Amino acid sequence: MGWIDLLGWGGSALLVWSLLQTRVMRLRVWNLVGCAALIAFNTVIRVWPMVGLNVVLAGINIWYVVRLSRTRHDERTYSVVPVGVDDAFLLHVVRLHAGDIEKFNPGFSWDGAQAGRFAFLIMSGDEVVGAVIGRGDETNPGVARVELDYVLPRYRDFTPGEFVYRRSHLFTDRGFRRVVSPPGMVAPYYAKLGFERAGDSYILDLGPAGPTR
């Protein structure tokens, strides 16, 4: 098998691989790479209709990658909705994704709507993107301890949970001045938001003005 055949098979394999991705950004990026390989392959063997098809597909992928990159930190794209900790839809989301939640938030368990607990759903339009659940520290008034910070797989490349912490009033209105992340969270992103590392957790001091963007 020559390098031309390898290029063609490799591009086809990348297209198939892209369709297996659960994260929308990775799907677009891998699909774009596969299209680029097939553009080169079909140009070499002069199959122009396939060149044209893959050029169009590559253009579509580029458009989506640029759009997704521009909206990943856009507050017009994501909204944070406070909900009751006994909200039926919140419980449905937590139970539906319990297995995946355990992978990224080891040790989290749902033991009901206890006093001092609060919850937010992160939305993109009418679609649920993730959930944040926490409670006040009983021994340290003013400290909010996040118990669950979960984002659904398709949005995980965009860390939309940042919108919860960028809006300090969500915590300060509840009397909190410090936020502590879940201990031992897998793949934490808090350092990017101004949190300071403290053991196996991260801490954000809100202060009077709250966190900055």
HUPEFEN-V457709 format. One record per residue. N is the residue number from 1. RES is the residue in one letter. PHI is phi in whole degrees, 0 to 359 (999 if undefined). OMEGA is omega in radians with two decimals (NA if undefined). D_FIRST is the distance of its C-alpha to the first C-alpha in Angstrom with 1 decimal. Layout:
N/RES/PHI/OMEGA/D_FIRST
N/RES/PHI/OMEGA/D_FIRST
This chain:
1/M/999/-3.13/0.0
2/G/278/-3.09/3.8
3/W/293/3.12/6.8
4/I/293/3.10/8.1
5/D/296/3.12/6.1
6/L/298/3.12/6.9
7/L/296/3.14/10.3
8/G/294/3.13/10.9
9/W/293/3.13/10.3
10/G/296/3.11/12.2
11/G/297/3.11/14.9
12/S/296/3.13/15.4
13/A/297/3.12/15.7
14/L/294/3.09/18.2
15/L/297/3.11/20.2
16/V/295/3.14/20.6
17/W/300/-3.11/21.5
18/S/297/-3.11/24.1
19/L/288/3.11/25.9
20/L/269/-3.11/26.5
21/Q/283/3.08/28.4
22/T/272/3.14/32.2
23/R/271/-2.99/33.1
24/V/296/3.13/33.3
25/M/293/3.13/32.4
26/R/297/3.09/29.3
27/L/303/-3.10/28.2
28/R/294/-3.10/28.8
29/V/293/-3.14/27.1
30/W/294/3.10/23.8
31/N/295/3.11/23.8
32/L/296/3.12/24.4
33/V/297/3.11/21.5
34/G/297/3.10/19.2
35/C/298/3.13/20.8
36/A/298/3.12/20.4
37/A/296/-3.12/16.6
38/L/285/3.02/16.6
39/I/297/3.13/19.1
40/A/297/-3.12/17.0
41/F/299/-3.08/13.9
42/N/288/3.04/16.4
43/T/291/3.14/18.2
44/V/298/-3.10/15.4
45/I/269/3.04/14.8
46/R/62/3.01/18.6
47/V/259/-2.95/19.2
48/W/294/3.09/22.5
49/P/300/3.13/23.9
50/M/287/3.03/21.2
51/V/299/3.14/21.7
52/G/300/3.14/25.4
53/L/300/-3.09/25.0
54/N/287/3.03/23.1
55/V/296/3.11/25.6
56/V/297/3.13/28.4
57/L/297/3.10/27.0
58/A/297/3.11/26.4
59/G/298/3.11/30.0
60/I/297/3.13/31.3
61/N/296/3.12/29.7
62/I/299/3.14/31.1
63/W/299/-3.13/34.5
64/Y/290/3.13/34.5
65/V/298/3.12/33.4
66/V/296/-3.13/36.2
67/R/297/-3.14/38.7
68/L/295/3.13/38.0
69/S/295/-3.11/38.3
70/R/286/-3.06/41.6
71/T/261/-3.05/43.1
72/R/295/3.11/42.2
73/H/245/-3.04/45.6
74/D/268/-3.13/47.5
75/E/292/3.07/50.6
76/R/282/-3.13/50.6
77/T/270/-3.08/47.4
78/Y/241/3.07/48.5
79/S/228/3.13/52.0
80/V/246/-3.06/53.6
81/V/244/3.04/56.0
82/P/294/3.12/58.5
83/V/225/3.06/58.9
84/G/290/-3.12/61.2
85/V/289/3.05/59.8
86/D/257/3.13/61.0
87/D/297/-3.06/59.2
88/A/297/-3.12/57.7
89/F/290/3.07/54.5
90/L/301/3.13/53.9
91/L/298/3.10/54.3
92/H/298/3.14/51.8
93/V/298/-3.12/49.2
94/V/296/-3.11/49.8
95/R/288/-3.12/49.6
96/L/296/-3.08/46.6
97/H/251/-3.05/44.5
98/A/303/-3.12/46.2
99/G/295/3.13/43.1
100/D/289/3.09/41.2
101/I/301/-3.13/44.5
102/E/299/-3.14/44.8
103/K/294/-3.04/41.4
104/F/255/3.10/42.5
105/N/233/-3.09/46.3
106/P/299/3.12/46.9
107/G/95/3.13/50.4
108/F/288/3.06/51.2
109/S/217/-3.11/53.3
110/W/266/3.14/55.4
111/D/238/3.01/59.0
112/G/98/-3.09/60.7
113/A/276/-3.13/62.3
114/Q/282/-3.13/64.3
115/A/298/3.11/66.8
116/G/87/3.13/65.4
117/R/277/3.07/61.9
118/F/220/-3.09/60.2
119/A/209/3.07/57.0
120/F/226/2.94/54.9
121/L/256/3.09/52.3
122/I/261/-3.03/49.8
123/M/239/2.93/49.0
124/S/234/-2.98/46.9
125/G/66/3.11/48.8
126/D/258/-3.10/49.6
127/E/254/3.09/46.6
128/V/285/-3.13/47.1
129/V/256/-3.11/45.0
130/G/185/-3.13/46.5
131/A/213/3.05/49.8
132/V/233/3.12/51.9
133/I/233/3.12/54.7
134/G/209/3.11/57.2
135/R/205/3.07/60.8
136/G/285/3.10/63.6
137/D/285/-3.06/64.1
138/E/294/-3.09/67.3
139/T/262/-3.13/68.3
140/N/228/3.13/67.3
141/P/303/-3.12/68.5
142/G/93/3.13/66.5
143/V/252/3.07/63.2
144/A/258/3.11/60.5
145/R/257/3.12/58.1
146/V/283/3.13/54.9
147/E/263/-3.13/53.9
148/L/222/3.03/50.9
149/D/226/-2.98/48.6
150/Y/233/3.08/45.8
151/V/235/3.13/43.3
152/L/297/-3.02/41.2
153/P/308/-3.04/37.4
154/R/295/-3.12/36.6
155/Y/253/-2.97/39.0
156/R/291/3.09/38.3
157/D/286/-3.01/36.6
158/F/251/-3.12/39.9
159/T/41/-3.11/42.5
160/P/293/3.08/45.1
161/G/300/3.13/47.5
162/E/302/-3.09/48.5
163/F/293/3.07/50.7
164/V/292/-3.03/52.9
165/Y/278/3.11/53.7
166/R/288/3.14/53.9
167/R/259/-2.99/56.9
168/S/300/-3.08/59.4
169/H/297/3.10/62.1
170/L/299/3.11/60.2
171/F/257/-3.09/61.3
172/T/295/3.09/64.4
173/D/295/3.10/66.0
174/R/262/3.08/65.9
175/G/88/-3.12/67.5
176/F/267/3.07/64.5
177/R/236/3.12/64.0
178/R/215/3.11/61.1
179/V/239/3.14/57.9
180/V/243/-3.10/56.1
181/S/286/3.09/52.6
182/P/297/3.12/51.6
183/P/291/3.05/51.3
184/G/71/3.13/47.9
185/M/297/3.14/46.0
186/V/281/3.13/42.2
187/A/55/-3.14/40.5
188/P/291/-3.12/43.9
189/Y/240/-2.97/44.1
190/Y/295/-3.13/47.8
191/A/301/3.14/47.6
192/K/290/-3.06/46.3
193/L/256/3.12/49.5
194/G/97/3.05/52.0
195/F/290/3.06/52.5
196/E/254/-3.13/53.3
197/R/291/3.08/51.8
198/A/218/-3.07/54.4
199/G/68/3.12/53.2
200/D/261/3.07/50.6
201/S/233/3.06/51.9
202/Y/232/-3.08/52.2
203/I/237/3.05/55.5
204/L/239/3.05/56.4
205/D/272/-3.08/60.0
206/L/283/-3.10/60.9
207/G/70/-3.12/64.3
208/P/300/-3.04/66.6
209/A/267/-3.12/64.0
210/G/80/-3.09/61.0
211/P/289/3.08/57.4
212/T/262/-3.10/56.1
213/R/286/NA/53.0
